Amino acid sequence: MAGTDHPEISTVGALRASGHQHRTVKQELRENLVARLRAGETTMPGMVGLDDTVLPEVERAVLAGHDFVLLGERGQGKTRLMRTLVGLLDEWTPVIEGSEINEHPYEPVTLGSIERAAQLGDDLPVAWWHRSERYGEKLATPDTSVGDLIGDIDPTKIAEGRRLGDPETVHYGLLPRFNRGIFGINELPDLAERIQVGLFNVLEERDIQIRGYALRLPLDLMVIASANPEDYTNRGRIITPLKDRFGAEIRTHYPEDIDADVALIAQEADLAAAVPAHVLRVIAELTSQLRDSTAIDHRSGVSARFAVAAAEAVAASALRRGAIVGESGPVARIGDLPAVLGTLRGKLEFEMGEEGREDEILDHLGRSATAAVFRDRLAGIDLSPFTAIFADDDTTVETGALVPAATLLQQFGRVEGLSQVLSALGVSEDDVTPGQVAAAIEFVLEGLYLTRRISKQSVDGLTVYGS
């Protein structure tokens, strides 16, 4: 959205008097990127875990003025990265008012705009185009036509009495309509090969050809495409001449450490209830283990959307508990995670030999992730006061999807060392709530069970911890 009002300039004469200099899109991107780099500012905000790998390559491609392909598995932020680049454009840019392809007032290229400029001179009207509107995108599907991307004859203009050979009878496609902007093509390999041929002139000669017209419209835009490595390399759906016309091929990847995964989940998830940091970390650890698992098809990958959806689902589970039992300020607990994993199976592609074992694999990796975070976060803390509660063989603690935090805390009572646990799990003493304390206690109980210091049984939606 626009952050400031556009300049109060409405004619090309006033634009020249203001000292405005015309720059191409790639010049804009290059100069604005250099300014950010020199100022030490974030060049592409919101891109988590790519600072030392992908973003430098993207920056070099932008500085070189190259169109490029982002190559990576699903859920690696390719589309978000393409959309983020629009932030490197000038906030406002002038266009000829009424131009279908956003021509710069200094350089009209269509026949109609050239005639208007010659007729009106310095009175040629100028409009202003915000950078948020200068990004266009098309999901490449097999039914996409040349007309969709480049343009075609407009029969309504023929019916109005124009000659068939008149360039003004052209209805422009998406690429010309985002002239002087950035255009992204998602899943480029799915574009039919005959349609890919139509992109040759756009990427190399920077112009368009429509149904044999003697029409040359120089386009000023950056083209970015995304592709999945399986489609790109194995199925060979991008034709070689088109690959050659892109200046760079940049390989994306998933976050390479758990902290980056946690930051990505926190940034992207729309949480309906509070989710403690340790639960987010378990979800991030689970996502990482899934990506390393031999049971998962690595050609498909494990999208960041899996982790985001898992965080949103455990938050929804907490909200449901709060609504049913009348609990205000519900907080997600580690016991909410196993119940939602089954609904996330559709986001995973398992290897053929694992058919029928999907739930077992998810359950096993969920326990493994919980144990890993338990050891990482609570290492060095004396948890013997927690195990001492179960010294009597008859002592048990019940929890579950519909057990309120207050009920769990009543069963547990006061425990020495609880404040250390809360601190290690990132719960501030100033902001502590019963829900957060219950979430911390349940996490400790689950960790003690996974490290074989207490027992656990699950019956009718209840989880019972004991000696």
RODO-2510 file (C-alpha; in nm, 4 decimals, decimal comma):
residues 467
     n   res          X          Y          Z
     1     m     0,0000     0,0000     0,0000
     2     a     0,1067     0,3567    -0,0634
     3     g     0,3044     0,5055     0,2227
     4     t     0,3038     0,8631     0,0913
     5     d     0,0988     1,0679    -0,1528
     6     h     0,2207     1,0737    -0,5103
     7     p     0,3872     1,3896    -0,6451
     8     e     0,1538     1,6713    -0,7504
     9     i     0,2688     1,6637    -1,1119
    10     s     0,0077     1,6100    -1,3821
    11     t     0,1777     1,6971    -1,7144
    12     v     0,4952     1,5922    -1,8871
    13     g     0,6105     1,9547    -1,8982
    14     a     0,5884     1,9835    -1,5196
    15     l     0,7636     1,6480    -1,4908
    16     r     1,0606     1,7714    -1,6957
    17     a     1,0702     2,0955    -1,4966
    18     s     1,0916     1,8940    -1,1735
    19     g     1,4195     1,7385    -1,2909
    20     h     1,2794     1,3840    -1,3072
    21     q     1,5149     1,1385    -1,4785
    22     h     1,3836     0,8345    -1,6622
    23     r     1,5327     0,5043    -1,5454
    24     t     1,4528     0,1558    -1,6667
    25     v     1,3111    -0,0965    -1,4217
    26     k     1,6459    -0,2729    -1,3887
    27     q     1,8243     0,0570    -1,3326
    28     e     1,5726     0,1408    -1,0579
    29     l     1,6255    -0,1962    -0,8920
    30     r     2,0041    -0,1736    -0,9186
    31     e     2,0379     0,1798    -0,7831
    32     n     1,7863     0,1314    -0,5017
    33     l     1,9509    -0,1975    -0,4010
    34     v     2,2941    -0,0346    -0,3942
    35     a     2,1528     0,2428    -0,1745
    36     r     2,0163    -0,0115     0,0722
    37     l     2,3398    -0,2082     0,0778
    38     r     2,5427     0,1056     0,1459
    39     a     2,3040     0,2057     0,4256
    40     g     2,3267    -0,1388     0,5832
    41     e     1,9509    -0,1871     0,5503
    42     t     1,7686    -0,5154     0,4967
    43     t     1,7355    -0,5564     0,1227
    44     m     1,4547    -0,8139     0,1161
    45     p     1,2674    -0,8132     0,4481
    46     g     1,0751    -1,1201     0,5564
    47     m     1,3020    -1,3757     0,3882
    48     v     1,4060    -1,5992     0,6791
    49     g     1,7081    -1,8283     0,6740
    50     l     1,8370    -1,7181     0,3317
    51     d     2,0627    -1,4267     0,4290
    52     d     2,3964    -1,5960     0,3621
    53     t     2,2972    -1,8183     0,0719
    54     v     2,0091    -1,7264    -0,1586
    55     l     1,9781    -1,3514    -0,1009
    56     p     2,3370    -1,2673    -0,2055
    57     e     2,2781    -1,4552    -0,5315
    58     v     1,9513    -1,2688    -0,5895
    59     e     2,1255    -0,9387    -0,5155
    60     r     2,3979    -1,0169    -0,7699
    61     a     2,1363    -1,1054    -1,0314
    62     v     1,9502    -0,7774    -0,9684
    63     l     2,2726    -0,5749    -0,9817
    64     a     2,3647    -0,7478    -1,3083
    65     g     2,0229    -0,6687    -1,4558
    66     h     1,9457    -1,0363    -1,5116
    67     d     1,6115    -1,2092    -1,5381
    68     f     1,6396    -1,5259    -1,3320
    69     v     1,4857    -1,8584    -1,2348
    70     l     1,4330    -1,9609    -0,8710
    71     l     1,4797    -2,3363    -0,8503
    72     g     1,3604    -2,5200    -0,5399
    73     e     1,1170    -2,7586    -0,3773
    74     r     0,7732    -2,6501    -0,2669
    75     g     0,7399    -2,4195     0,0303
    76     q     1,0869    -2,2626     0,0094
    77     g     0,9596    -1,9068    -0,0292
    78     k     1,0136    -1,8669    -0,4025
    79     t     0,6906    -1,6763    -0,4641
    80     r     0,7393    -1,4605    -0,1569
    81     l     1,0902    -1,3745    -0,2730
    82     m     0,9619    -1,2685    -0,6143
    83     r     0,6975    -1,0464    -0,4549
    84     t     0,9474    -0,8958    -0,2113
    85     l     1,1577    -0,7541    -0,4956
    86     v     0,8906    -0,4955    -0,5726
    87     g     1,0020    -0,3175    -0,2553
    88     l     1,3227    -0,2211    -0,4377
    89     l     1,1319    -0,0128    -0,6927
    90     d     1,0679     0,3610    -0,6533
    91     e     0,7541     0,4205    -0,4488
    92     w     0,5922     0,6182    -0,7328
    93     t     0,6707     0,6239    -1,1021
    94     p     0,5098     0,8433    -1,3715
    95     v     0,3107     0,6912    -1,6579
    96     i     0,1185     0,8365    -1,9487
    97     e    -0,2366     0,8739    -1,8230
    98     g    -0,4627     0,6160    -1,9858
    99     s    -0,1776     0,4052    -2,1274
   100     e    -0,2595     0,0349    -2,1330
   101     i     0,1051    -0,0628    -2,0944
   102     n     0,2202     0,2045    -1,8496
   103     e     0,4481     0,3934    -2,0866
   104     h     0,6892     0,6455    -1,9439
   105     p     0,5890     1,0024    -2,0424
   106     y     0,9338     1,0616    -2,1912
   107     e     0,9260     0,7483    -2,4096
   108     p     0,5839     0,6602    -2,5534
   109     v     0,5956     0,3371    -2,7548
   110     t     0,2401     0,2613    -2,8689
   111     l     0,1016     0,4353    -3,1778
   112     g    -0,1779     0,6022    -2,9802
   113     s     0,0564     0,7410    -2,7137
   114     i     0,3064     0,8640    -2,9725
   115     e     0,0285     1,0541    -3,1501
   116     r    -0,1002     1,2019    -2,8227
   117     a     0,2500     1,3102    -2,7209
   118     a     0,3051     1,4798    -3,0570
   119     q    -0,0328     1,6534    -3,0401
   120     l    -0,0274     1,7661    -2,6749
   121     g     0,3442     1,8295    -2,6222
   122     d     0,4140     1,9448    -2,2664
   123     d     0,0438     1,9131    -2,1827
   124     l     0,0501     1,5337    -2,2163
   125     p    -0,1254     1,4155    -1,8962
   126     v     0,0767     1,2185    -1,6427
   127     a    -0,0522     0,9708    -1,3832
   128     w     0,1391     0,8019    -1,1000
   129     w     0,1809     0,4271    -1,0494
   130     h     0,2619     0,2892    -0,7035
   131     r     0,5193     0,0136    -0,6717
   132     s     0,2687    -0,2184    -0,5002
   133     e     0,0841    -0,2337    -0,8352
   134     r     0,3972    -0,2895    -1,0446
   135     y     0,4222    -0,6618    -0,9741
   136     g     0,2297    -0,9106    -1,1836
   137     e     0,2171    -1,2870    -1,1527
   138     k     0,0903    -1,5847    -1,3502
   139     l     0,0709    -1,9466    -1,2458
   140     a     0,1905    -2,1349    -1,5511
   141     t    -0,0743    -2,3942    -1,6329
   142     p    -0,0953    -2,6146    -1,9435
   143     d    -0,3998    -2,4218    -2,0680
   144     t    -0,2185    -2,0855    -2,0637
   145     s    -0,2195    -1,9311    -2,4122
   146     v     0,0051    -1,6879    -2,5945
   147     g    -0,2840    -1,4435    -2,5800
   148     d    -0,2868    -1,4630    -2,2001
   149     l     0,0823    -1,3737    -2,1732
   150     i     0,1564    -1,1652    -2,4831
   151     g    -0,1703    -1,0533    -2,6429
   152     d    -0,4138    -1,1184    -2,9249
   153     i    -0,6511    -0,9469    -3,1673
   154     d    -0,9439    -0,7809    -2,9890
   155     p    -1,2608    -0,8561    -3,1920
   156     t    -1,4530    -0,5753    -3,0221
   157     k    -1,2058    -0,3216    -3,1609
   158     i    -1,2476    -0,4701    -3,5079
   159     a    -1,6233    -0,4359    -3,4656
   160     e    -1,5751    -0,0692    -3,3819
   161     g    -1,4479    -0,0152    -3,7361
   162     r    -1,0697    -0,0384    -3,7027
   163     r    -0,8672    -0,2106    -3,9749
   164     l    -0,7432    -0,5624    -3,9034
   165     g    -0,3866    -0,4443    -3,9585
   166     d    -0,4197    -0,1543    -3,7164
   167     p    -0,1935    -0,2084    -3,4108
   168     e    -0,4624    -0,0475    -3,1968
   169     t    -0,6759    -0,3604    -3,2454
   170     v    -0,4405    -0,5539    -3,0161
   171     h    -0,5565    -0,6640    -2,6731
   172     y    -0,2413    -0,6814    -2,4621
   173     g    -0,1603    -0,9804    -2,2433
   174     l    -0,0206    -0,9852    -1,8913
   175     l     0,3437    -0,9204    -1,9767
   176     p     0,2857    -0,5951    -2,1706
   177     r     0,0380    -0,4784    -1,9067
   178     f     0,3150    -0,4984    -1,6470
   179     n     0,5584    -0,3099    -1,8662
   180     r     0,7888    -0,1063    -1,6383
   181     g     0,7327    -0,3508    -1,3557
   182     i     0,8254    -0,6994    -1,2385
   183     f     0,6520    -1,0104    -1,3685
   184     g     0,6685    -1,3502    -1,1999
   185     i     0,5866    -1,6823    -1,3658
   186     n     0,5237    -1,9579    -1,1124
   187     e     0,5966    -2,3219    -1,2039
   188     l     0,7377    -2,2334    -1,5455
   189     p     0,7926    -2,6006    -1,6472
   190     d     0,4151    -2,6501    -1,6576
   191     l     0,3886    -2,3976    -1,9413
   192     a     0,3360    -2,5701    -2,2756
   193     e     0,6526    -2,5679    -2,4886
   194     r     0,4875    -2,3772    -2,7741
   195     i     0,3931    -2,1045    -2,5234
   196     q     0,7463    -2,0942    -2,3854
   197     v     0,8628    -2,0048    -2,7357
   198     g     0,6501    -1,6902    -2,7099
   199     l     0,8751    -1,5679    -2,4281
   200     f     1,1918    -1,5668    -2,6418
   201     n     1,1541    -1,2106    -2,7669
   202     v     1,0440    -1,0797    -2,4283
   203     l     1,3593    -1,2070    -2,2583
   204     e     1,6155    -1,1371    -2,5315
   205     e     1,4958    -0,8685    -2,7731
   206     r     1,2705    -0,7133    -2,5048
   207     d     0,9756    -0,6760    -2,7405
   208     i     0,6562    -0,8602    -2,8325
   209     q     0,5123    -1,0021    -3,1555
   210     i     0,1389    -1,0636    -3,1966
   211     r    -0,0094    -1,2730    -3,4768
   212     g     0,2347    -1,1576    -3,7416
   213     y     0,1800    -0,7854    -3,6884
   214     a     0,4626    -0,5562    -3,7915
   215     l     0,4541    -0,4400    -3,4328
   216     r     0,7569    -0,3754    -3,2154
   217     l     0,6829    -0,2666    -2,8616
   218     p     1,0004    -0,2504    -2,6538
   219     l     0,9162    -0,3794    -2,3076
   220     d     1,0894    -0,2600    -1,9936
   221     l     1,0410    -0,5224    -1,7251
   222     m     1,2151    -0,7844    -1,5126
   223     v     1,0960    -1,1422    -1,5538
   224     i     1,1404    -1,3934    -1,2721
   225     a     1,0313    -1,7562    -1,2879
   226     s     1,0061    -2,0360    -1,0347
   227     a     1,0452    -2,4070    -1,0949
   228     n     1,0605    -2,7338    -0,9063
   229     p     1,3895    -2,9215    -0,9575
   230     e     1,2090    -3,2432    -1,0449
   231     d     1,0177    -3,0744    -1,3258
   232     y     1,3118    -2,8617    -1,4308
   233     t     1,5828    -3,1256    -1,4557
   234     n     1,4162    -3,4663    -1,4790
   235     r     1,1109    -3,3992    -1,6921
   236     g     1,2899    -3,1326    -1,8982
   237     r     0,9833    -2,9184    -1,9421
   238     i     1,1709    -2,5897    -1,9837
   239     i     1,3038    -2,5776    -2,3379
   240     t     1,6764    -2,5169    -2,3710
   241     p     1,6623    -2,1857    -2,5657
   242     l     1,4382    -2,0383    -2,2948
   243     k     1,6688    -2,1514    -2,0136
   244     d     1,9548    -1,9877    -2,1998
   245     r     1,7730    -1,6535    -2,2049
   246     f     1,7537    -1,6285    -1,8265
   247     g     2,0622    -1,4624    -1,6860
   248     a     2,0800    -1,6641    -1,3643
   249     e     1,9485    -1,9811    -1,2039
   250     i     1,9291    -1,9557    -0,8252
   251     r     1,8759    -2,2599    -0,6030
   252     t     1,6580    -2,2010    -0,2972
   253     h     1,6487    -2,4169     0,0148
   254     y     1,4665    -2,4736     0,3401
   255     p     1,5929    -2,3044     0,6588
   256     e     1,9180    -2,4692     0,7587
   257     d     1,8756    -2,4450     1,1378
   258     i     1,5930    -2,4770     1,3888
   259     d     1,6101    -2,1113     1,4961
   260     a     1,5355    -2,0024     1,1393
   261     d     1,2440    -2,2463     1,1183
   262     v     1,1022    -2,1122     1,4447
   263     a     1,1374    -1,7537     1,3221
   264     l     0,9631    -1,8453     0,9962
   265     i     0,6721    -2,0106     1,1792
   266     a     0,6362    -1,7126     1,4131
   267     q     0,6364    -1,4770     1,1138
   268     e     0,3905    -1,6637     0,8947
   269     a     0,1472    -1,8420     1,1286
   270     d    -0,1863    -1,6799     1,2128
   271     l    -0,2352    -1,8204     1,5618
   272     a    -0,5839    -1,8322     1,7134
   273     a    -0,4424    -1,8863     2,0639
   274     a    -0,1079    -1,8577     2,2403
   275     v     0,1545    -2,1133     2,1395
   276     p     0,4586    -2,1280     2,3714
   277     a     0,8084    -2,1030     2,2286
   278     h     0,8928    -2,4625     2,3209
   279     v     0,5906    -2,5948     2,1273
   280     l     0,6905    -2,3913     1,8200
   281     r     1,0401    -2,5327     1,8558
   282     v     0,9079    -2,8893     1,8678
   283     i     0,7143    -2,8220     1,5456
   284     a     1,0277    -2,6797     1,3832
   285     e     1,2320    -2,9804     1,4994
   286     l     0,9670    -3,2184     1,3658
   287     t     0,9721    -3,0399     1,0291
   288     s     1,3514    -3,0687     1,0176
   289     q     1,3420    -3,4393     1,1020
   290     l     1,0799    -3,5012     0,8348
   291     r     1,3072    -3,3372     0,5776
   292     d     1,5879    -3,5726     0,6815
   293     s     1,3708    -3,8829     0,7055
   294     t     1,4178    -4,1633     0,4533
   295     a     1,0431    -4,2234     0,4721
   296     i     0,9713    -3,8912     0,2977
   297     d     1,0051    -3,8335    -0,0766
   298     h     1,2869    -3,5771    -0,0909
   299     r     1,2041    -3,4809    -0,4476
   300     s     0,8830    -3,3303    -0,3122
   301     g     1,0311    -3,1932     0,0104
   302     v     0,8527    -3,0775     0,3254
   303     s     0,7068    -2,7331     0,2729
   304     a     0,7350    -2,4568     0,5299
   305     r     0,3562    -2,4548     0,5033
   306     f     0,3577    -2,7849     0,6953
   307     a     0,5168    -2,6197     0,9985
   308     v     0,2946    -2,3120     0,9710
   309     a    -0,0205    -2,5254     0,9457
   310     a     0,0906    -2,7369     1,2436
   311     a     0,1385    -2,4252     1,4583
   312     e    -0,2019    -2,2926     1,3559
   313     a    -0,3615    -2,6319     1,4271
   314     v    -0,2237    -2,6626     1,7817
   315     a    -0,3394    -2,3065     1,8485
   316     a    -0,6846    -2,4043     1,7231
   317     s    -0,6779    -2,7095     1,9506
   318     a    -0,6074    -2,4840     2,2495
   319     l    -0,8860    -2,2461     2,1460
   320     r    -1,1290    -2,5384     2,1169
   321     r    -1,0350    -2,6553     2,4669
   322     g    -1,0860    -2,3070     2,6031
   323     a    -1,4283    -2,2761     2,4397
   324     i    -1,5514    -2,6150     2,5637
   325     v    -1,4270    -2,5973     2,9241
   326     g    -1,4762    -2,2230     2,9660
   327     e    -1,1084    -2,1372     2,9951
   328     s    -0,9980    -1,7822     2,9189
   329     g    -0,6583    -1,7225     2,7616
   330     p    -0,6026    -2,0820     2,6412
   331     v    -0,2436    -2,1856     2,5707
   332     a    -0,1367    -2,4697     2,3413
   333     r     0,0371    -2,7636     2,5070
   334     i     0,2617    -3,0370     2,3743
   335     g    -0,0280    -3,2827     2,4032
   336     d    -0,2151    -3,0866     2,1345
   337     l     0,0412    -3,1785     1,8693
   338     p    -0,0186    -3,5548     1,8176
   339     a    -0,3913    -3,4939     1,7719
   340     v    -0,3386    -3,2591     1,4768
   341     l    -0,0607    -3,4413     1,2902
   342     g    -0,3032    -3,6723     1,1132
   343     t    -0,4715    -3,3768     0,9458
   344     l    -0,1363    -3,2656     0,8014
   345     r    -0,0527    -3,5880     0,6165
   346     g    -0,1755    -3,4390     0,2906
   347     k     0,1178    -3,1971     0,2969
   348     l     0,3682    -3,4838     0,2885
   349     e     0,4704    -3,7256     0,0160
   350     f     0,5825    -4,0580     0,1655
   351     e     0,8023    -4,3088    -0,0122
   352     m     0,6174    -4,5945    -0,1805
   353     g     0,7385    -4,8533     0,0716
   354     e     0,5886    -4,6605     0,3631
   355     e     0,2263    -4,7013     0,2586
   356     g     0,0103    -4,7688     0,5634
   357     r     0,2775    -4,6489     0,8083
   358     e     0,2224    -4,2751     0,7698
   359     d     0,0659    -4,2188     1,1134
   360     e     0,3277    -4,4365     1,2789
   361     i     0,6090    -4,2365     1,1175
   362     l     0,4580    -3,9027     1,2185
   363     d     0,3989    -4,0238     1,5748
   364     h     0,7554    -4,1536     1,6053
   365     l     0,9133    -3,8355     1,4684
   366     g     0,6847    -3,6229     1,6857
   367     r     0,8125    -3,8017     1,9962
   368     s     1,1704    -3,7741     1,8718
   369     a     1,1325    -3,3991     1,8134
   370     t     0,9800    -3,3475     2,1583
   371     a     1,2643    -3,5407     2,3230
   372     a     1,5248    -3,3388     2,1301
   373     v     1,3773    -3,0049     2,2408
   374     f     1,3355    -3,1341     2,5980
   375     r     1,7054    -3,2233     2,6164
   376     d     1,8085    -2,8978     2,4491
   377     r     1,5976    -2,6625     2,6594
   378     l     1,6029    -2,8304     2,9998
   379     a     1,9536    -2,9787     3,0072
   380     g     2,1250    -2,9059     3,3394
   381     i     1,8022    -2,8354     3,5294
   382     d     1,7276    -3,0586     3,8280
   383     l     1,3936    -3,2216     3,7512
   384     s     1,3984    -3,4600     4,0477
   385     p     1,1240    -3,2588     4,2257
   386     f     0,8964    -3,3448     3,9334
   387     t     0,9755    -3,7153     3,9455
   388     a     0,9476    -3,7122     4,3257
   389     i     0,5752    -3,6400     4,2910
   390     f     0,5366    -3,9916     4,1558
   391     a     0,7290    -4,1597     4,4402
   392     d     0,4005    -4,3079     4,5561
   393     d     0,2927    -4,5720     4,3055
   394     d    -0,0687    -4,4542     4,3288
   395     t     0,0066    -4,0938     4,2306
   396     t    -0,0970    -3,9954     3,8778
   397     v    -0,1454    -3,6745     3,6845
   398     e    -0,4143    -3,6538     3,4176
   399     t    -0,4063    -3,4226     3,1207
   400     g    -0,5572    -3,4208     2,7756
   401     a    -0,7137    -3,2182     2,4988
   402     l    -1,0076    -3,1094     2,7190
   403     v    -0,8339    -3,0837     3,0564
   404     p    -0,8233    -2,7183     3,1675
   405     a    -0,4975    -2,5654     3,2823
   406     a    -0,6413    -2,5069     3,6297
   407     t    -0,7248    -2,8780     3,6685
   408     l    -0,3739    -2,9782     3,5684
   409     l    -0,2199    -2,7317     3,8116
   410     q    -0,4428    -2,8494     4,0983
   411     q    -0,3186    -3,2037     4,0509
   412     f     0,0398    -3,0933     4,0533
   413     g     0,0563    -2,8424     4,3373
   414     r     0,3733    -2,6447     4,4111
   415     v     0,6984    -2,7862     4,2720
   416     e     1,0474    -2,6722     4,3551
   417     g     1,2408    -2,5688     4,0445
   418     l     0,9338    -2,4740     3,8402
   419     s     1,0580    -2,1166     3,8017
   420     q     1,3824    -2,2473     3,6482
   421     v     1,1845    -2,4536     3,4008
   422     l     0,9676    -2,1566     3,3049
   423     s     1,2762    -1,9396     3,2550
   424     a     1,4470    -2,2061     3,0416
   425     l     1,1357    -2,2280     2,8258
   426     g     1,1319    -1,8526     2,7716
   427     v     0,8356    -1,7657     2,9959
   428     s     0,8847    -1,4273     3,1611
   429     e     0,7929    -1,4010     3,5307
   430     d     0,6082    -1,0777     3,4555
   431     d     0,3824    -1,2368     3,1948
   432     v     0,3286    -1,5861     3,3389
   433     t    -0,0269    -1,7227     3,3215
   434     p    -0,1852    -2,0497     3,4420
   435     g    -0,2005    -2,1662     3,0812
   436     q     0,1723    -2,1135     3,0307
   437     v     0,2558    -2,2914     3,3567
   438     a     0,0349    -2,5848     3,2582
   439     a     0,2019    -2,5996     2,9154
   440     a     0,5458    -2,6045     3,0792
   441     i     0,4472    -2,8781     3,3273
   442     e     0,2954    -3,0958     3,0537
   443     f     0,6127    -3,0545     2,8482
   444     v     0,8258    -3,1637     3,1443
   445     l     0,6015    -3,4660     3,2047
   446     e     0,6196    -3,5675     2,8391
   447     g     0,9972    -3,5242     2,8394
   448     l     1,0336    -3,7335     3,1544
   449     y     0,8242    -4,0043     2,9916
   450     l     1,0282    -3,9969     2,6693
   451     t     1,3506    -4,0253     2,8709
   452     r     1,1943    -4,3193     3,0599
   453     r     1,1756    -4,1625     3,4034
   454     i     0,7986    -4,1873     3,4407
   455     s     0,5256    -4,3862     3,2659
   456     k     0,2355    -4,2753     3,0476
   457     q    -0,0938    -4,4225     2,9362
   458     s    -0,3490    -4,2770     2,6970
   459     v    -0,7125    -4,3761     2,7447
   460     d    -1,0284    -4,2173     2,5976
   461     g    -0,8626    -3,8854     2,5158
   462     l    -0,6904    -3,8632     2,8522
   463     t    -0,3170    -3,8932     2,9111
   464     v    -0,2205    -4,0316     3,2515
   465     y     0,1360    -3,9894     3,3795
   466     g     0,2504    -4,2026     3,6716
   467     s     0,5462    -4,3772     3,8306
***
